[in-house]
């Protein structure tokens, strides 16, 4: 008896879409196996994982378990991959292992040359659609950055909260941001500032220890002088700055001076 590996997947954005639930996928696939007289060699479920990567626990386990099944069965082709290169790599492996691939909704299986040809085309179309969505998101974010409106970049920047898509000052954190800039301008090193905050048990945004890299990221972020940065676009934002342009530039020059001095010492 032919044994099918049933694979189901939903990503975060799929959760609310009717017909994409894991239960609905598995029910239809098991019914398909029964109609074809196939046994089920295993059920592999990836919840909350994107189809654009192969780093999925159930997908990986299914490939390791390949001796338990003869064909890989999915409800729809984009459940297994949304990237044509990954799909073709998988198909090459299945061919090498003498396994078949069947997609119920598209009514294709790799036992026919036409099925292999058409599936390749469909996967490329799916990738094109995905890339076009990415381009539209990029253009939207670019326009948002150029207008200086709304929150971009880090979803939880230290010193601000985000309310209705806008940066709103968090008074306690904002005070610490100003202190960090003052101490840097006064000549303290990144490590000294970080150790000082740790000694006072000042919490970071996510409860992690203060490190010099954290301090460096704050000092380099134009958000704190009232600018919005995304990709290569930097423009004046609509939010309240936490430090003046003068203080930001002095801290920047201090960092540059320290880097130059370190370079000369090690030259």
PyMOL commands that set and color helices and strands:
alter all, ss='L'
color gray80, all
select helices_A, chain A and resi 12-14+22-36+57-64+66-68+77-79+84-96+113-147+171-185+190-199+212-220+222-225+245-266
alter helices_A, ss='H'
color red, helices_A
select strands_A, chain A and resi 3-10+39-47+71-74+100-103+108-109+160-163+166-169+227-230+233-236
alter strands_A, ss='S'
color yellow, strands_A
deselect
rebuild
show_as cartoon
